[in-house]
Amino acid sequence: MQISQLMERSQAATYQVVHQLIQQAGPLVTKTLKDQVDLSQATLDKYLRAIQEAGQVGDMAWRLDWQDDQVNLWLDQHLSQEDILAYFLQDSIKYQVLDYLFEKGEFAINQLADQLLVSEATLNRNLAQLNQYLQEFGLQIRNGRLKGPHHQVLYFYYQLYTSSLPPATKDGLIKQYGLKAYLPYFEKINKGTFTPRGEDRLALWLYVTQRLARFNDRDYESLYRISADLQDRPFYQRARQHLLRYQSQLARDFQEGDLVSHVLFLSSHYLLSPSVNEQFLGYGGPIMSATSQTVRLLNQDQALDKREKARIVYEAGQSYSALSYFQGFLLQGPLPDADSSYAQAARDLLAQVVPKTLPISLDDRGDLLTWVQWKWGQTLETLDLREEAVYQVAVRLDPLTNLDRKTMLELRQQLEIHRRLSLDPYQEGMAYDFLISDYRQADDNPQTSYYLDQPLTPYDLKSLKQVFQQKVAP
């Protein structure tokens, strides 16, 4: 589903023009733009004037340069895609209906029509169109309520507000509801912190789930069915303990489906660390089978090194989880063009793997399948663009010795002279080829580890050079 489908017709067309201009690296001839957006010249000129005026009066932080038959759009460096979408959605009847349902839970036609200042006929026409679009997510508006599996309701509103709430609005909501105070419960599941971007995304998910938890008619029947193999796993049981502590802070009744929804979200939205993602997969099941088959097929085509396999495992785990647990996807616009050969290879890969391993039909995933195919196309292209394999060395030093920075600098100066050797500070969960450390841990691999004396000695450097001469080909 394209988010522009929620806009009024003229706003959707204007947004399409803006979207095309943003994709350009320089000025664009209006005739070319006219063909791209499939508008008459007169209609295109009308929308270009509206775009230009919005910048001139300060409604939007952009400037449209329009000289003769060439146009060029300049965006303020602080203007985000979400700001642009919010601008074009602000007068949308469909968007206002969805926002009203999020806040109130239900509506009466006559009252909502009065509030939106439209006729009941206009509102009913928009509701009929909106229901057509919501089918992709397995949702429908009936009798003034949004009906469907509750985890799909959560997923839809998360996607909607991810795209349409400006960054300043999101930050305000996160602070207003104190959402980041709850992140430590989820960090326990992740066995570490999330990335800053991941923290913001998880906080928005918590905003959606907490706000919608006040409605009692949450339908989790289909969720329990699709997650039946998950709930008995040790991974879920451990995550459940942390989620129970999180729920206790909210002081409201909850259902098991509320807990399951959080785990499904974490496992499918590129939030978990690679090591925890592998733990999630490690207990078997259809998603692990799909991941293993994907690695095997790609390894047949081109021998994957350790880091490439780790990336494939992560992409497979997250994308197959998304396909298994959710349906529908809200696209902000046409996806960037992909090389046709990689796009076809991605479609072939999914067609070969999914029917044999996952208990789903790709036909009802909607634009989620479009997104996953595009992501896999990018991943496959990246594999072919691989640079020379770099031997990754992790350096894990005790900061309390006050020698860690000096030692790291000396190691890099003495050892990082080979173009295929890279020394980086150790990060938990990352895959490395070799470890240099000044202390031991029980799970270290002695075959790929070297332990330093303190302070670093010439003998250490001589020994390490000998090790890397053997492991890194010239």
BAVO-176065 format. One record per atom (N, C-alpha, C): x, y, z; residue in three letters. Coordinates in steps of 0.2 Angstrom, whole numbers, plus 5000, padded with zeros to 4 digits. Layout:
N
XYZALA ...
# end
This chain:
474
500449945000MET 500050005000MET 500450065000MET 500350114995GLN 500750174995GLN 500350225000GLN 500750255004ILE 500450305009ILE 500050365005ILE 500250374999SER 499950424995SER 499250414994SER 499050344995GLN 498350324994GLN 497850354999GLN 498150375005LEU 497750405010LEU 497650475009LEU 498050505004MET 497950585003MET 497350594999MET 497150664999GLU 496650684994GLU 496950684987GLU 496550684982ARG 496850664975ARG 497350724973ARG 497150784974SER 497650834972SER 498350834976SER 498250824983GLN 498850814987GLN 499250754985GLN 498950704983ALA 499350644981ALA 499750654975ALA 499450694970ALA 499750704964ALA 500350754965ALA 500250804970THR 500750854971THR 501350814975THR 501150774979TYR 501650734983TYR 502050694978TYR 501750664973GLN 502050624968GLN 502650664964GLN 502450734963VAL 502850774959VAL 503450794964VAL 503350804970VAL 503850824975VAL 504350764976VAL 504050704976HIS 504450644977HIS 504950634971HIS 504650644965GLN 505050634959GLN 505650694959GLN 505450754961LEU 506050804961LEU 506550784966LEU 506350754972ILE 506850744977ILE 507350684975ILE 507150644970GLN 507550594968GLN 508050614963GLN 508050674960GLN 508450704955GLN 509050734958GLN 509650724955ALA 510250754957ALA 510350824954ALA 509950844950GLY 509950914947GLY 509350934944GLY 509350994940PRO 508751014937PRO 508450964933PRO 507750964932LEU 507350914928LEU 506950954923LEU 506950934917VAL 506550964912VAL 505850954913VAL 505351004913THR 504650994915THR 504350934910THR 504550934904LYS 504250884900LYS 504350814902LYS 505050804904THR 505150734907THR 504850724914THR 504750774918LEU 504350764924LEU 503650754923LEU 503350784918LYS 502650774916LYS 502550704914LYS 503050674910ASP 502950604908ASP 503050554914ASP 503450574919GLN 503550534924GLN 502950524929GLN 502650584930VAL 502050584934VAL 501350574931VAL 501450574924ASP 500850554920ASP 500250614921ASP 500450674920LEU 500050734921LEU 500050774914LEU 499550814913SER 499550864908SER 500050914910SER 500250954905GLN 500751014906GLN 500351064911GLN 499751074909ALA 499351124913ALA 499251104920ALA 499151044921THR 499051014928THR 499751014932THR 500250994928LEU 500850994932LEU 501051064934LEU 500951114929ASP 501151184931ASP 500751204937ASP 500151184938LYS 499751204943LYS 500051184950LYS 500251114950TYR 500551084956TYR 501251114957TYR 501651134952LEU 502251164953LEU 502151234956LEU 501651274954ARG 501551334957ARG 501351324965ARG 500951274966ALA 500751264973ALA 501451244977ALA 501851204975ILE 502451184978ILE 502951244979ILE 502951284974GLN 503351344975GLN 503051394980GLN 502451404980GLU 502051444985GLU 502151424992GLU 502151354993ALA 502151335000ALA 502851345003ALA 503351344998GLY 504051365001GLY 504151445002GLY 503751484998GLN 503851554998GLN 503451585004GLN 502951555006VAL 502551575012VAL 502751545018VAL 503251495018GLY 503451465024GLY 503051405027GLY 502651385023ASP 502251325025ASP 502751265025ASP 503251265020MET 503751205020MET 504451235019MET 504851205022ALA 505551225022ALA 505951205015ALA 505651225010TRP 505951205003TRP 505951264998TRP 506351264993ARG 506351314988ARG 506351284981ARG 505851304977LEU 505751274970LEU 506051324965LEU 506651314962ASP 506851354957ASP 506551334950ASP 506251374947TRP 505851364941TRP 506051414935TRP 506451394931GLN 506751434926GLN 506551404919GLN 506151444915ASP 505951414909ASP 505651344909ASP 505951294906ASP 505651224906ASP 506051184911ASP 506451214916GLN 506851174921GLN 506651184928GLN 506551134932VAL 506351144939VAL 506851104943VAL 507051134949ASN 507451104954ASN 507251124961ASN 507151064965LEU 506851074972LEU 507451074977LEU 507551124981TRP 508051124986TRP 507651114993TRP 507851064997LEU 507551055004LEU 508051085009LEU 507751115014ASP 508151135020ASP 508451065023ASP 509051075026GLN 509351015028GLN 509050985034GLN 508551015038HIS 508250985043HIS 507550965041HIS 507350965035LEU 506650945033LEU 506750875031LEU 506350835035SER 506350755034SER 505750735030SER 505850675028GLN 505250645024GLN 504650645027GLN 504650625034GLU 504050625038GLU 503750695038GLU 504150755038ASP 503850815038ASP 503450825032ASP 503750805026ILE 503450815020ILE 502750775019ILE 502750715022LEU 502150675022LEU 501650705026LEU 501850725032ALA 501350755037ALA 501050815034ALA 501350855030TYR 501150915026TYR 500550895021TYR 500650835017PHE 500250815012PHE 499650775015PHE 499750755021LEU 499150715025LEU 498750755029LEU 498950815031GLN 498550855036GLN 497850865034GLN 497650865028ASP 496950875026ASP 496550815024ASP 496950755024SER 496650695022SER 496050665026SER 495550655023ILE 494950625027ILE 495150555030ILE 495450515025LYS 495550455027LYS 496050445033LYS 496550495033TYR 497050495038TYR 496750515045TYR 496350565044GLN 495950595050GLN 495550535053GLN 495250495049VAL 494850445052VAL 495250395056VAL 495850375053LEU 496250325056LEU 496550355063LEU 496650425062ASP 496950455068ASP 496350455074ASP 495750475072TYR 495250475076TYR 495150405080TYR 495150355076LEU 495050285078LEU 495650265083LEU 496250285082PHE 496750275086PHE 496650305093PHE 496350365093GLU 496250405099GLU 495650385103GLU 495050375099LYS 494450365102LYS 494150285102LYS 494450255097GLY 494250185097GLY 493650165093GLY 493150215092GLU 492550205088GLU 492250275087GLU 491750275082PHE 491450335080PHE 490750325077PHE 490350375077ALA 489650375074ALA 489750415068ALA 489450395062ILE 489550425056ILE 489350495056ILE 488750515059ASN 488550585059ASN 488950625063ASN 489250605069GLN 489650645073GLN 490350655070GLN 490650605067LEU 491250605064LEU 491250655058LEU 490650645054ALA 490550695048ALA 490550765050ALA 490250775056ASP 490150845059ASP 490850875061ASP 491250825064GLN 491950845066GLN 492350865061GLN 492350825055LEU 492750835050LEU 492550885045LEU 491950905046LEU 491650955042LEU 491550935035LEU 491250875034VAL 491150845028VAL 490450815028VAL 490150795022SER 489450765022SER 489550695024SER 488950665026GLU 489050595028GLU 489150555021GLU 488950575016ALA 489050535009ALA 489750535008ALA 490150595009THR 490850605008THR 491250555012THR 491050555019LEU 491350515023LEU 491250445022LEU 490650425020ASN 490550355018ASN 490950335012ASN 491050375007ARG 491450365001ARG 492150355003ARG 492450395007ASN 493150385010ASN 493250325014ASN 492750305018LEU 492750245022LEU 492750185017LEU 492350185012ALA 492350125007ALA 493050115004ALA 493350175002GLN 494050174999GLN 494550155004GLN 494550175010LEU 494950155015LEU 494950085017LEU 494350055017ASN 494249985018ASN 494649945012ASN 494649965006GLN 494949935001GLN 495749925002GLN 495949985005TYR 496749985006TYR 496849945012TYR 496449945017LEU 496649905023LEU 496549835022LEU 496249815017GLN 496249735016GLN 496949705016GLN 497349745013GLU 498049715013GLU 498349705020GLU 498149735025PHE 498349725032PHE 497849675035PHE 497349655032GLY 496849605035GLY 496449645040GLY 496349715039LEU 495949755043LEU 495349785039LEU 494849805043GLN 494249835040GLN 493849875045GLN 493549935043ILE 493149975048ILE 492449955047ILE 492149925052ARG 491449905052ARG 491149935059ARG 490549965058ASN 490149985063ASN 490550035067ASN 490950075064GLY 491350125067GLY 491950105071GLY 492150045070ARG 492750015074ARG 493249985069ARG 493849985070LEU 494349955066LEU 494349885068LEU 494249835064LYS 494149765066LYS 494749725062LYS 494949675066GLY 495549635063GLY 495949605069GLY 496449565067PRO 496949545072PRO 497249605075PRO 497349595082HIS 497549655085HIS 498349675084HIS 498749615083HIS 499449625081HIS 499449665075HIS 499049655070GLN 499049685064GLN 498849765065GLN 498349775069VAL 498149845071VAL 498749885073VAL 499149845078LEU 499749875081LEU 500249895075LEU 500349845071TYR 500849845066TYR 500649905061TYR 500049905059PHE 499849955054PHE 499950025057PHE 499750035063TYR 499850105066TYR 500550125067TYR 500950075069TYR 501650085070TYR 501950105063TYR 501750075058GLN 501950095051GLN 501750165049GLN 501050175050LEU 500750235049LEU 501150295052LEU 501250295059TYR 501550345062TYR 502350355061TYR 502650295060THR 503350295058THR 503450345052THR 502950335047SER 503050375041SER 502750445041SER 502250455045SER 501850525045SER 501950565051SER 502250545056LEU 502350595062LEU 503050625061LEU 503050695061PRO 503750725060PRO 504150705066PRO 504850715065PRO 505350695071PRO 505150735077PRO 505050795077ALA 504850835083ALA 504250815086ALA 503750785083THR 503150765086THR 503350695089THR 503650655086LYS 503850585089LYS 504250605095LYS 504750645095ASP 505150665101ASP 504750685107ASP 504250725105GLY 503750755110GLY 503350695113GLY 503150655109LEU 502750595112LEU 503150555116LEU 503750535114ILE 504250495118ILE 504350525125ILE 504450595125LYS 504550625131LYS 503950635136LYS 503350645132GLN 502750655136GLN 502550595140GLN 502650535136TYR 502450465140TYR 503050435143TYR 503650465143GLY 504150435146GLY 504350365144GLY 504350355137LEU 504350295134LEU 505050265135LEU 505650305135LYS 506250275135LYS 506450245142LYS 506050265147ALA 506150235153ALA 506050165153ALA 505650135148TYR 505450065148TYR 505950025144TYR 506450055141LEU 506850025136LEU 507349965140LEU 507549985146PRO 507949935149PRO 507649865150PRO 506949855150TYR 506649795150TYR 506749755143TYR 506749795138PHE 506949765131PHE 507649755130PHE 508049795133GLU 508749785133GLU 509049715136GLU 508649695141LYS 508749635144LYS 508649575139LYS 508149585135ILE 508049535130ILE 508549535125ILE 508749595123ASN 509249605118ASN 509949595120ASN 510049585127LYS 510749575130LYS 511149635128LYS 510949695128GLY 511349755127GLY 510849805124GLY 511149865123THR 510749925121THR 510549915114THR 510149955112PHE 509949965105PHE 510350025102PHE 510350025095THR 510650085092THR 510150145093THR 510450205093PRO 510050265094PRO 509350265090PRO 509450245083ARG 508850245079ARG 508450185081ARG 508650135083GLY 508250075086GLY 507850095092GLY 508250135096GLU 507850155102GLU 507250195101GLU 507350245096ASP 506750285094ASP 506150245091ASP 506350195087ARG 505850155084ARG 505550105089ARG 505850085093LEU 505550045099LEU 505150085103LEU 505350145105ALA 504950195109ALA 504250205105ALA 504250215099LEU 503650235095LEU 503250165095LEU 503550105095TRP 503150045095TRP 502750045102TRP 503150065107LEU 502850065114LEU 502250115115LEU 502350175111TYR 501850225111TYR 501250195108TYR 501250165103VAL 500650135099VAL 500350075104VAL 500750035106THR 500549975110THR 500149995117THR 500450045120GLN 500250075126GLN 499550105125GLN 499550145120ARG 498950185119ARG 498350145117ARG 498450085113LEU 497950045110LEU 497749995116LEU 498149985121ALA 498049935126ALA 497449955130ALA 497250015130ARG 496650035134ARG 495950015131ARG 496049985125PHE 495349955122PHE 495349875124PHE 494849855126ASN 494749785129ASN 494649735124ASN 494349755118ASP 494249705113ASP 494749685108ASP 495349665111ARG 495949655107ARG 495949575105ARG 495949565098ASP 495849505095ASP 496549475094ASP 496649425098TYR 497349385097TYR 497249315094TYR 496649295092GLU 496549225090GLU 497049205085GLU 497149245079SER 497649225074SER 498349235076SER 498449275081LEU 499149285083LEU 499349225087LEU 498949195091TYR 499149135095TYR 499249075090TYR 498849075084ARG 498949025079ARG 499649025076ARG 499749085073ILE 500449095069ILE 501049085074ILE 500949105080SER 501549095085SER 501549035089SER 501148985088ALA 501148925092ALA 501748895093ALA 502248895088ASP 502848855089ASP 503348905093ASP 503148965094LEU 503649005097LEU 503549005105LEU 502949005107GLN 502849015114GLN 503148965119GLN 503248905116ASP 503548855120ASP 504348855120ASP 504648895116ARG 505348895116ARG 505648935122ARG 506248915124PRO 506648945129PRO 506749025128PRO 506849035122PHE 506949115120PHE 506349155122PHE 505749125120TYR 505149165122TYR 505049165130TYR 505149105133GLN 505049105140GLN 505549155144GLN 506149165142ARG 506549215145ARG 506349285143ARG 506149295137ALA 505949365135ALA 505249375139ALA 504849325140ARG 504249335144ARG 504349365151ARG 504849335154GLN 504949365161GLN 505149435161GLN 505549465156HIS 505649535156HIS 505049575154HIS 504649545150LEU 504049585147LEU 503549585153LEU 503549535157LEU 503049535163LEU 503249595168LEU 503849605169ARG 504149655173ARG 503949725170ARG 504049725163TYR 503849785159TYR 503049805160TYR 502649745159GLN 501949755160GLN 501749775167GLN 502149755172SER 501949775179SER 502049845180SER 502449885176GLN 502549955177GLN 501949995174GLN 501549965170LEU 501049995166LEU 500349995171LEU 500349955176ALA 499749955180ALA 499049945176ALA 499049905172ARG 498449885168ARG 498449815166ARG 497849785165ASP 497749715163ASP 498049705157ASP 498349645156PHE 498649625149PHE 498449555147PHE 498549545141GLN 498449475138GLN 499149445136GLN 499149385135GLU 499749345133GLU 499949375126GLU 499449395122GLY 499549415116GLY 499949485116GLY 499849525121ASP 500249585121ASP 500949565122ASP 501149515125LEU 501849495126LEU 502149465120LEU 501749425117VAL 501949395110VAL 502049445105VAL 501649495105SER 501649545100SER 502349585100SER 502649595106HIS 503249625107HIS 503849585104HIS 503749515106VAL 504349475103VAL 504349475096VAL 503749465093LEU 503649465085LEU 503949525082LEU 503849585085PHE 504049645083PHE 504849655083PHE 505149635089LEU 505849635090LEU 506149585085LEU 505849535083SER 506149485079SER 506149495071SER 505749545070SER 505649565063SER 505749635060SER 506049675065HIS 506049745063HIS 506849775064HIS 507249725063TYR 508049745063TYR 508249785069TYR 507949755075LEU 508149785081LEU 508649745085LEU 508549675085LEU 508949635089LEU 509649635087LEU 510149625091SER 510849615090SER 510949555086SER 511449545082PRO 511549485078PRO 511549425082PRO 511949425088SER 511949365092SER 511349345095SER 510849395097VAL 510249375099VAL 509749355094VAL 509849385088ASN 509449355082ASN 509649285081ASN 510249265081GLU 510449195080GLU 510149145086GLU 510149175092GLN 509849135097GLN 509049125096GLN 508749175093PHE 508049175092PHE 507949115086PHE 508449115082LEU 508349065076LEU 508548995079LEU 509048995084GLY 509348935086GLY 508948875088GLY 508248895090TYR 507848845093TYR 507448805087TYR 507648815081GLY 507348785076GLY 506648815073GLY 506248775070GLY 505648805067GLY 505648825060GLY 505148845057PRO 505048865050PRO 505548915048PRO 505648965052ILE 506049025050ILE 506749005050ILE 506948965055MET 507648935055MET 507748895048MET 507248855047SER 507348815041SER 507448855034SER 507048905034ALA 507048955028ALA 507748985028ALA 508049005034THR 508649035034THR 509248995032THR 509148935035SER 509748885033SER 509748865025SER 509148865023GLN 509048845015GLN 509348905011GLN 509248965014THR 509449025010THR 510249025010THR 510549015016VAL 511249015016VAL 511548965012VAL 511248905012ARG 511448845008ARG 511448865000ARG 510848894998LEU 510848914991LEU 511348964989LEU 511349014993LEU 511849074991LEU 512549044991LEU 512749004996ASN 513348974997ASN 513548934991ASN 513048904987GLN 513248864981GLN 513448904976GLN 513048964975ASP 513249014970ASP 513949044970ASP 514049064977GLN 514749094978GLN 514949084985GLN 515549064986ALA 515749044993ALA 515649104997ALA 515249105003LEU 515149155007LEU 515749155013LEU 516049205014ASP 516449205020ASP 516049215027ASP 516349215032LYS 516049215039LYS 515549275040LYS 515849335038ARG 515449395039ARG 514849395034ARG 514949375028GLU 514349375023GLU 513849325026GLU 514049265028LYS 513549225031LYS 513149255037LYS 513549285041ALA 513249325047ALA 512649375044ALA 512849405039ARG 512349455037ARG 511749425033ARG 511949375030ILE 511349335027ILE 510849305032ILE 511149275037VAL 510749245043VAL 510349305046VAL 510649365047TYR 510249415050TYR 509649435045TYR 509849455039GLU 509349475034GLU 508749425034GLU 508949355033ALA 508449305033ALA 508049295039ALA 508349305045GLY 507949295051GLY 507449345051GLY 507649415050GLN 507149465051GLN 506649465045GLN 506849455039SER 506349465034SER 505849405034SER 506149345035TYR 505649285036TYR 505249295042TYR 505449325047SER 504949335053SER 504449385051SER 504649435047ALA 504149485045ALA 503549445041ALA 503849405036LEU 503349375031LEU 502949325035LEU 503149295040SER 502849245044SER 502249275049SER 502449335052TYR 502049355057TYR 501549415055TYR 501749445050PHE 501349515048PHE 501149505040PHE 500749555038GLN 500549565031GLN 500449635030GLN 500549655024GLY 500449725022GLY 501149765024GLY 501149825020PHE 501749865021PHE 501549935018PHE 501749985022LEU 501550055020LEU 502150085017LEU 502150095010LEU 502750125007LEU 502650195006LEU 503250235007GLN 503250305007GLN 503250335000GLN 503350284995GLY 503450304988GLY 503650244984GLY 503750254978PRO 504050194974PRO 504750184976PRO 504950114977LEU 505550104979LEU 506150114974LEU 506750134976PRO 507250154971PRO 507350094966PRO 507550114960ASP 507650064955ASP 508150014957ASP 508049954956ALA 508549894957ALA 508749864950ALA 509349844950ASP 509549804944ASP 509149744943ASP 508849744937SER 508349694935SER 508549624937SER 509249604936SER 509449534937SER 509449524944SER 509649564948TYR 509549554956TYR 508849554958TYR 508449594955ALA 507749594957ALA 507449524956ALA 507649494950GLN 507349434948GLN 507649374952GLN 508249384954ALA 508649334958ALA 508249334965ALA 508149394967ALA 507749394974ALA 507049364974ALA 506749374968ARG 506049344967ARG 506149264967ARG 506649244963ASP 506749174962ASP 506949144969ASP 507349174973LEU 507649144979LEU 507049134984LEU 506549184985LEU 505949184989LEU 505549134987LEU 505449124980ALA 504949074977ALA 505249004978ALA 505848994979GLN 506248934980GLN 506248914987GLN 506248964992VAL 506348944999VAL 505648945003VAL 505249005002VAL 504649015006VAL 504148955006VAL 503948935000PRO 503448884999PRO 503648815003PRO 504248805003LYS 504548735006LYS 504648745013LYS 504648805016THR 504848805023THR 504348845028THR 504048895025LEU 503648935029LEU 502848925028LEU 502448915033PRO 501748895032PRO 501348955031PRO 501548995025ILE 501149055023ILE 501049055016ILE 500649095013SER 500649105006SER 500849175004SER 501349185000LEU 501649244998LEU 501049294995LEU 500549264992ASP 500049304989ASP 499649354993ASP 499649335000ASP 499249385004ASP 499649425008ASP 500349435006ARG 500749475010ARG 500749545008ARG 500449565002GLY 500449635000GLY 501049664998GLY 501149725000ASP 501749764998ASP 502349745003ASP 502149705008LEU 502749675013LEU 503149635008LEU 502849595004LEU 503249554999LEU 503649594995LEU 503349654992THR 503749694988THR 504349724991THR 504249744998TRP 504849775002TRP 505349715003TRP 505149655005VAL 505649605006VAL 506049585000VAL 505649584994GLN 506049564988GLN 506549614986GLN 506349684987TRP 506749734986TRP 507449734990TRP 507249714997LYS 507849715002LYS 508349655000LYS 508049594998TRP 508449544996TRP 508849564989TRP 508549594985GLY 508849614979GLY 509449664980GLY 509449704985GLN 509949744987GLN 510549704991GLN 510249654995THR 510749614998THR 511149574993THR 510849544988LEU 511149504983LEU 511649544979LEU 511449604977GLU 511949654974GLU 512549664978GLU 512449674984THR 513049694989THR 513549634989THR 513249574989LEU 513749514988LEU 514149514982LEU 513849534977ASP 514349544971ASP 514749604970ASP 514649644975LEU 515049704975LEU 515549704981LEU 515649644983ARG 516149634989ARG 516849654987ARG 517149684992GLU 517849704991GLU 518249644993GLU 518949664993GLU 519349604995GLU 519149595002GLU 519149525004ALA 519049505010ALA 519549535015ALA 519249565021VAL 519649595026VAL 519649555032VAL 520249545035TYR 520349495041TYR 520149545047TYR 519649535050GLN 519349575055GLN 519649555062GLN 519949595065VAL 520249585072VAL 519949625077VAL 519649595082ALA 519349635088ALA 519949645093ALA 519949705096VAL 520449715101VAL 519949735107VAL 520049685112ARG 519649695118ARG 520149715124ARG 520149775127LEU 520549795132LEU 520249825138LEU 520549815144ASP 520249835150ASP 520349905151ASP 519749945150PRO 519850025151PRO 520150045158PRO 520050005163LEU 520250025170LEU 521050025170LEU 521349995165THR 522149995166THR 522450065164THR 521950105161ASN 522150175158ASN 522650165152ASN 522750105150LEU 523250095144LEU 522950075138LEU 522250075138ASP 521850045132ASP 521950085126ASP 521950155127ARG 521950195121ARG 522750195118ARG 523250195122LYS 523950185120LYS 524050125117LYS 523750065120THR 523950005117THR 523549995110THR 522950015109MET 522650015103MET 522950055098MET 523250115099LEU 523650155094LEU 524250115092LEU 524650085097GLU 525250045095GLU 525049985091GLU 524549955093LEU 524349895089LEU 524249915081LEU 523849965081ARG 523649985074ARG 524250015070ARG 524750045073GLN 525250075070GLN 525750015068GLN 525849965072GLN 526249915070GLN 525949855066GLN 525349845066LEU 525049785063LEU 524549805057LEU 524249865057GLU 523749875052GLU 524149905046GLU 524649875044ILE 525049895038ILE 524849855032ILE 524449805033HIS 524249765027HIS 523549785025HIS 523349795019ARG 522749825017ARG 522149775019ARG 522249715020ARG 521749665021ARG 521649655029ARG 521949695033LEU 521949685040LEU 521649745043LEU 521149735047SER 520749785051SER 520749775058SER 520949815062LEU 520849815070LEU 520349865072LEU 519849835076ASP 519349875078ASP 519149855085ASP 518949905089PRO 518749895096PRO 518249835096PRO 518249795101TYR 517749735102TYR 517049765103TYR 516549735100GLN 515849745101GLN 515549685102GLN 515149675108GLU 514849615109GLU 514349595104GLU 514349535102GLY 513849515097GLY 514049515089GLY 514649555088MET 514949555081MET 515349505080MET 515349485073ALA 515749425071ALA 516449455069ALA 516949415072TYR 517649435071TYR 518049375069TYR 518649385065ASP 519049325063ASP 519549315069ASP 519749365073PHE 520249355078PHE 520149405083PHE 520449385089LEU 520349425095LEU 521049435099LEU 521149505100ILE 521749515104ILE 521449545110ILE 521649525116SER 521349545122SER 521949545128SER 521849585133ASP 522249585139ASP 521949555145ASP 521349515144TYR 521049475149TYR 520649415145TYR 520549365149ARG 520249305146ARG 519449305148ARG 519049275144GLN 518349255146GLN 518249185144GLN 517749155147ALA 517649085147ALA 517449065140ALA 517149105136ASP 516849085129ASP 517349105124ASP 517949135125ASP 518449145120ASP 518649085117ASP 518749085110ASN 519049035106ASN 519849035106ASN 520148985110PRO 520848995110PRO 521248985104PRO 520948955099GLN 521248955092GLN 521249015088GLN 520849065090THR 520849125087THR 520849185091THR 521249175097SER 521349225102SER 522149235104SER 522349295105TYR 522949315108TYR 522949355114TYR 523249335119TYR 523249375125TYR 523849415127TYR 523749485128LEU 524349525129LEU 524549525136LEU 525249535136ASP 525449555143ASP 525349635144ASP 525349655150GLN 525249725152GLN 525949755154GLN 526249805152PRO 526049835145PRO 526249795139PRO 525949815133LEU 526149785127LEU 526949785126LEU 527149725124THR 527849715124THR 528049705116THR 528749715115PRO 528949695108PRO 528849625106PRO 528849585111TYR 528749505109TYR 528049495107TYR 527549535110ASP 526849535108ASP 526749555101ASP 527049605099LEU 527049625092LEU 527349585087LEU 527949555089LYS 528249505085LYS 527849445084LYS 527549415089SER 527149355089SER 526449375084SER 526149425085LEU 525549445082LEU 525749455074LEU 526349485072LYS 526449485065LYS 526549425062LYS 526849375066GLN 526949305063GLN 526249275062GLN 525849285067VAL 525149255066VAL 524749285060VAL 524849345059PHE 524449375054PHE 524749365047PHE 525449355047GLN 525749335041GLN 525449265038GLN 525349225043GLN 525049155041GLN 524349165039GLN 523949205042LYS 523249205041LYS 522949255036LYS 523349305034VAL 523149355029VAL 523649345023VAL 523349325017ALA 523749315011ALA 524049385009ALA 524649385006PRO 524849455003PRO 524449474997PRO 
# end
